[in-house]
Amino acid sequence: MMIFTSLVAWFPLPGNFLAAFPEGARFLNEAGLVAAVVLTIVGIILQWQLPRQRMTAEERMKDGRMTETEANRRITFFRHASTVVTGLGVILLILALVDFSR
């Protein structure tokens, strides 16, 4: 509800539009829950694919199709991206579930 009132304060026209539909705030919460679940699943898939991406980068480096710097950059990107996406998904999931429990 706090997000809904801040929308009214910052954006009066969309806020008034949303105020006309009291169910709108509930839909935003449900959409946030779905987005959190999808983000968490994408992060988990990235975590599972990390060893495969590492092996692919090492094989391309051995074959000469990729330099060592490019391989390290690719491995580092997937390692950090998977951690960040999973963490954000879990945090959003916790926040959405806490919001639903109120």
Secondary structure, DSSP 8 states (H G I E B T S, - for coil): -HHHHHHHHH-HHHHHHHHT-TTHHHHHHHHHHHHHHHHHHHHHHHHHHHHHHHHHHHHHHHHTSS-HHHHHHHHHHHHHHHHHHHHHHHHHHHHHHHHHH-
